[in-house]
Amino acid sequence: MIDALILAGSRGPHDPVAALGKVAHKALTPIAGRPMLAYVLDAVRGMPEVDRIHICIDAETDLRPVTNGTPFIRIPPANSPAASVAAALQQIDGDRPLLITTADHPLLTPEIIAHFLTHAPQEADLCVGLAEAETITKAFPEGRRTFYRLAGRGYSGCNLFLARKPGAVRVAEYWRRMEGHRKNPLRLVREIGFGALIRYALGMLSLDGAFRHVSKLTAAKIAPVILPFAEAATDVDKPSDHALVEGILRARTSRPAR
C-alpha cells in the first residue's frame, strides 16, 4: 500500500487560472464543468494501491463540494511547493511510499499513475515522472512548452513523484534551498556545480548523467520514469493551458461508448 499527496497550494485570486475561473483558489477552477482538483482526486481514487489521501491546502478552503465524501487528510501548505513537500514528508506517518502530484493536473488518469508505479525502481528514494518532447508535441502540436534539453533530447516534467523516506526528505530539502536561491545566481551555480551547468549548456549532459549528479548532491538515489503519455506532462498554469485541457476533456466525454 502507498499514500498519496495532492499539492493544492494557492497563489491567491490574482493567479491567472484562478481569475479565469472567477474563484479564490486555482485548484477549484472549473474545467469542462468540474473543479480541476476533482479530476485529480478521481485518478488517485482509482488506484487500489492508494490507502490514505492527503491534500496540501489551506484550512479555509471548503473541499466538501469537490471530495464528495472521499476521506482525506488536510496538510497545511508551506511557502513554496518544495517546502510543502518537505513538511508533508515529515508530517505523514509511516514508512510507506508517497505518491505526489498536483491539483492542476486534470488530465491525470489511473492508467498514467499505474504505468508510473509499475516502472518506478524499487531501490530509488525518489522517482520522477518525465515525458519526452517528441511524445508531447506529436499529441499536442498546438501547445507551448519549455523542455529540458539533455544530450539532444527534450524532456518535460509530469508533476508526478514517488517518494520514499528518508532519502526523499533530503531531496525535498535540497529543492527547497534551490528555491531560496532563485534570485541569487551565484548561489544556484554553487549548489548545482559549475561543471554540470557547463555540460548542460553544451548539450553534453545526458538524462542519466543529470540524475546521477543530483543524486550525488542530495545523497539520495533519484530515478527518472519516462511516461509514454503526453497528457502526463500537460498541467494548467495559464489560460492557454486551460483552453487546451478543456478541449481534451470535452472530447473525451463526447466519444461514443464502445
C-alpha positions as CSV (number, residue, x, y, z in Angstrom):
1,M,0.0,0.0,0.0
2,I,1.0,3.6,-0.6
3,D,-0.2,7.1,0.5
4,A,-0.9,9.9,-1.9
5,L,-0.3,13.7,-1.6
6,I,-2.0,16.2,-3.8
7,L,-0.4,19.7,-3.7
8,A,-3.0,22.4,-3.9
9,G,-1.3,25.5,-2.7
10,S,-2.7,28.8,-3.9
11,R,-1.1,31.9,-5.3
12,G,-4.3,33.8,-4.5
13,P,-7.2,35.1,-6.7
14,H,-4.6,37.0,-8.8
15,D,-3.4,33.7,-10.2
16,P,-4.4,33.9,-13.9
17,V,-6.1,30.5,-13.8
18,A,-8.0,31.3,-10.6
19,A,-9.0,34.6,-12.2
20,L,-10.2,32.9,-15.3
21,G,-12.4,30.6,-13.2
22,K,-13.6,33.5,-11.0
23,V,-12.6,31.5,-7.9
24,A,-10.3,32.3,-5.0
25,H,-8.3,29.1,-5.4
26,K,-6.7,27.8,-8.5
27,A,-7.5,24.1,-7.6
28,L,-11.2,25.0,-7.7
29,T,-11.1,26.5,-11.2
30,P,-13.8,24.8,-13.3
31,I,-12.7,22.9,-16.4
32,A,-15.2,21.1,-18.6
33,G,-17.7,21.6,-15.8
34,R,-15.8,20.4,-12.8
35,P,-13.1,21.8,-10.5
36,M,-9.6,20.8,-11.6
37,L,-8.9,19.1,-8.2
38,A,-11.9,16.7,-8.7
39,Y,-10.2,15.1,-11.8
40,V,-7.0,14.5,-9.8
41,L,-9.0,13.0,-7.0
42,D,-10.7,10.7,-9.4
43,A,-7.4,9.5,-10.7
44,V,-5.9,8.9,-7.3
45,R,-9.0,7.2,-6.0
46,G,-8.9,4.9,-9.0
47,M,-5.7,3.3,-7.7
48,P,-6.3,0.3,-5.4
49,E,-2.7,0.7,-4.1
50,V,-3.6,4.1,-2.5
51,D,-4.6,3.9,1.1
52,R,-4.7,7.4,2.5
53,I,-5.1,10.6,0.5
54,H,-3.5,13.8,1.8
55,I,-4.4,17.2,0.3
56,C,-2.0,20.1,0.9
57,I,-4.3,23.1,1.0
58,D,-5.2,25.9,3.4
59,A,-7.7,25.3,6.2
60,E,-10.1,27.9,4.9
61,T,-10.9,26.2,1.6
62,D,-14.0,24.1,1.7
63,L,-13.4,20.9,-0.2
64,R,-16.7,19.2,0.5
65,P,-18.2,20.0,-3.0
66,V,-15.1,18.5,-4.6
67,T,-14.4,15.4,-2.5
68,N,-18.0,14.2,-2.3
69,G,-17.3,12.4,0.9
70,T,-13.9,10.9,0.0
71,P,-11.9,10.7,3.2
72,F,-8.7,12.8,3.1
73,I,-6.2,14.3,5.5
74,R,-5.5,18.0,5.2
75,I,-1.9,19.1,5.2
76,P,-1.2,22.8,5.7
77,P,0.8,24.3,2.8
78,A,4.2,26.0,3.4
79,N,5.5,29.0,1.4
80,S,6.6,27.0,-1.7
81,P,5.9,23.6,-3.3
82,A,9.3,22.3,-2.2
83,A,8.8,23.4,1.4
84,S,5.3,21.9,1.4
85,V,6.7,18.5,0.2
86,A,9.5,18.6,2.8
87,A,7.0,19.4,5.6
88,A,4.5,16.8,4.4
89,L,7.1,14.1,4.3
90,Q,7.9,14.9,8.0
91,Q,4.2,15.0,9.0
92,I,2.8,12.0,7.2
93,D,3.1,8.9,9.5
94,G,4.5,5.6,8.4
95,D,7.3,4.5,6.0
96,R,5.1,3.7,3.0
97,P,6.0,5.2,-0.4
98,L,4.2,8.5,-1.0
99,L,2.7,9.3,-4.5
100,I,2.9,13.1,-5.0
101,T,1.0,15.1,-7.7
102,T,-0.6,18.5,-8.1
103,A,-4.1,19.8,-8.2
104,D,-3.6,21.5,-11.6
105,H,-3.2,18.1,-13.4
106,P,-6.8,17.3,-14.5
107,L,-5.6,15.0,-17.4
108,L,-4.1,12.6,-14.9
109,T,-5.6,9.1,-15.1
110,P,-5.3,5.8,-13.2
111,E,-3.6,4.5,-16.3
112,I,-0.9,7.1,-16.1
113,I,-0.4,6.5,-12.4
114,A,-0.3,2.7,-12.8
115,H,2.4,3.0,-15.5
116,F,4.4,5.3,-13.3
117,L,4.2,3.0,-10.3
118,T,4.9,-0.2,-12.3
119,H,8.1,1.3,-13.8
120,A,9.3,3.1,-10.6
121,P,12.6,1.4,-9.4
122,Q,12.1,-0.1,-6.0
123,E,15.6,1.0,-4.8
124,A,15.1,4.7,-5.6
125,D,14.4,7.2,-2.9
126,L,12.6,9.5,-5.3
127,C,11.2,8.6,-8.7
128,V,10.3,11.5,-11.1
129,G,7.9,11.2,-13.9
130,L,9.0,12.7,-17.3
131,A,7.7,12.8,-20.8
132,E,9.8,13.2,-23.9
133,A,9.3,16.3,-26.1
134,E,8.5,14.1,-29.1
135,T,5.6,12.4,-27.3
136,I,4.1,15.8,-26.3
137,T,4.5,17.7,-29.5
138,K,3.2,14.8,-31.6
139,A,0.0,14.7,-29.5
140,F,-0.5,18.4,-28.9
141,P,1.3,20.4,-31.6
142,E,-0.6,23.5,-30.7
143,G,0.6,23.5,-27.1
144,R,3.6,25.7,-26.0
145,R,6.0,24.1,-23.6
146,T,9.6,24.6,-22.5
147,F,11.7,21.4,-22.5
148,Y,14.8,20.5,-20.6
149,R,17.4,19.6,-23.3
150,L,19.7,16.8,-22.2
151,A,22.2,15.3,-24.7
152,G,20.0,16.4,-27.7
153,R,16.7,15.1,-26.3
154,G,13.9,17.2,-24.8
155,Y,12.0,16.3,-21.6
156,S,9.2,17.8,-19.6
157,G,8.2,17.2,-16.0
158,C,4.9,15.5,-15.3
159,N,4.2,16.7,-11.7
160,L,4.3,13.0,-10.6
161,F,6.7,11.7,-8.0
162,L,7.1,8.6,-5.8
163,A,8.9,9.4,-2.6
164,R,10.4,7.0,-0.1
165,K,11.8,8.2,3.3
166,P,14.3,9.1,4.5
167,G,16.1,9.8,1.2
168,A,13.3,11.8,-0.3
169,V,13.3,14.2,2.6
170,R,16.9,15.1,1.7
171,V,15.9,15.8,-1.9
172,A,13.0,18.0,-0.8
173,E,15.3,20.0,1.4
174,Y,17.7,20.5,-1.4
175,W,14.9,21.6,-3.7
176,R,13.7,24.0,-1.0
177,R,17.2,25.5,-0.8
178,M,17.3,25.9,-4.6
179,E,14.0,27.8,-4.5
180,G,15.5,30.1,-1.8
181,H,18.5,30.9,-4.2
182,R,16.4,31.6,-7.3
183,K,17.3,35.3,-7.0
184,N,20.9,34.6,-6.4
185,P,22.5,33.1,-9.5
186,L,25.9,32.6,-7.8
187,R,24.4,30.6,-5.0
188,L,22.5,28.5,-7.6
189,V,25.7,27.8,-9.5
190,R,27.4,26.8,-6.3
191,E,24.6,24.4,-5.3
192,I,24.4,22.7,-8.8
193,G,28.0,22.8,-9.7
194,F,29.7,24.8,-12.4
195,G,30.9,21.7,-14.3
196,A,27.4,20.3,-14.6
197,L,26.0,23.6,-15.8
198,I,28.7,23.8,-18.5
199,R,27.9,20.3,-19.7
200,Y,24.2,21.1,-19.8
201,A,24.8,24.3,-21.7
202,L,27.0,22.5,-24.2
203,G,24.4,19.7,-24.7
204,M,26.8,17.1,-23.2
205,L,24.7,16.3,-20.1
206,S,22.6,13.2,-20.5
207,L,19.4,12.4,-18.6
208,D,21.1,9.6,-16.7
209,G,24.1,11.9,-16.0
210,A,21.8,14.7,-14.7
211,F,20.1,12.3,-12.3
212,R,23.4,10.8,-11.1
213,H,24.6,14.3,-10.4
214,V,21.6,15.4,-8.4
215,S,21.6,12.0,-6.6
216,K,25.2,12.7,-5.5
217,L,24.4,16.2,-4.4
218,T,21.4,15.0,-2.2
219,A,22.9,11.7,-1.0
220,A,19.8,10.0,-2.3
221,K,19.0,7.8,-5.3
222,I,16.8,9.7,-7.8
223,A,15.4,7.9,-10.8
224,P,13.5,9.1,-13.9
225,V,10.4,7.3,-15.1
226,I,9.7,8.1,-18.8
227,L,5.9,8.1,-19.4
228,P,4.5,7.5,-22.9
229,F,1.5,9.8,-22.3
230,A,1.5,13.4,-23.5
231,E,-1.3,14.1,-21.1
232,A,1.0,13.3,-18.2
233,A,3.0,16.5,-18.9
234,T,0.0,18.8,-19.6
235,D,-0.9,20.8,-16.5
236,V,-2.8,24.1,-16.2
237,D,-0.5,27.0,-15.4
238,K,-2.0,29.6,-17.7
239,P,-5.3,30.4,-19.6
240,S,-3.9,28.8,-22.8
241,D,-3.3,25.6,-20.9
242,H,-6.8,25.7,-19.6
243,A,-8.2,26.1,-23.1
244,L,-6.1,23.1,-24.4
245,V,-7.0,20.8,-21.5
246,E,-10.7,21.8,-21.6
247,G,-10.9,20.8,-25.2
248,I,-9.2,17.4,-24.5
249,L,-11.6,16.7,-21.6
250,R,-14.7,17.7,-23.6
251,A,-13.5,15.5,-26.5
252,R,-13.2,12.6,-24.0
253,T,-16.7,12.9,-22.8
254,S,-18.2,13.2,-26.3
255,R,-16.7,10.0,-27.5
256,P,-19.3,7.3,-28.1
257,A,-19.2,4.4,-25.6
258,R,-17.7,1.2,-27.1
